[in-house]
Amino acid sequence: MVHIRIVTPIITKGVRDLADIDFLKRPDLEFSHVLLEAGPSSIENEFEHALAVPGVAARAIEAEKDGADALIVDCLGDPGVPAARELVRIPIIGPGEASMHMAAMMGHRFSIVTVVESVRPMLDNLATLYGVAGKMASLRVIDIPVLELEARLGEVQQKLAEQAVEAVEKDHADTIILGCTGFLGCASAISTTLKSKGLDVPVIDPIPAAVCMAEAFVRAGLSHSKHSYATPNIKPIAGYPF
């Protein structure tokens, strides 16, 4: 049995629960889920990204102590992933990193379709950090905030499909990444729209991509390198949940 914990790195209840990922469960694969106790209500810029990092690090320590085999950070911005890797030995997977590397293997140029304009610099920086910036054809937005996605699902899917079509036709993308984990479950609808226009390109849903990668790490007996993510010597700190 592989146990993957998912931490949604915000404080807003209801944006994610275990029912959302029930379709990924198997008899030999189980999930648990937690939010943060302190942090942002959503992550749409670098400031909110930074606010999530201490809580993600604390949840990583907690997950390892609870016996989880891997941890997924439920945000395409991957907040706290490097810090958490320093603190634990279980694999820590960011959906942004997993999706970008998967897209880089599936085609020559990928496009990300995300929520709002303020997310663009963060994802641009991550593509550079992950060494795939040269494979990113474009980054497009639908101008709908994270906390409005569920209430405007029909509009979200329509705008995602429109931007995905333009990414392929105008930006020459051959793979699409859904640029927010709040888009979970939208990939099939976007893929159907693309195929109806003769555009047969993969659409990557970040949470399933991260789950596949996390499970692969666990079953292969692998985790992140402690030469890159060395366990820190903890100095006195104050005000953080460690």
C-alpha angles and dihedrals in degrees: 000000000000116000116201119186118206119205116196100206098219137075098234112115119218100030090100136015136160092264089068091065098034090111089065095056122107133174089264097039125064135173139209126189138208138173127209122271091212129021142074127332089230137351116242103136143026094269093057089042090057092047090059097053101082092048093048091050091051092048090051091056089047092049093053092048090049091056100253113159095213141000128222120198105219100222131083089227090066095221114196096003097126092043092049091050089058092053102048142031100222116095114272111202127195115202090217093056093041093049096045094050091044090051091049088058096045098055146346101266130020134194127208120215109199142170113262139359095253089067092061099084092048094053092042089055092048092052088055092045091051093049096242102102090110089060096050110102096184148331115228132184135210095202096232117125121236095248092055097051098095095046092049099039096138092051090044093055092046093051093044090053093048093050092044091054091049091047090057098039100039105023096037094234116166097189131040126211118198099231101215131046086225086075090070110149096018097099098088093053092049091047091051091053092048093050091048087062093047093258107133102186131137120258113207119211104202101216097053088044091053092046091053091049094045092050091047091053092050096046091047090051092239136134138167119301116265088209088068097030102035118182106257126234099244113232124193110292133173135208099020128110100246 
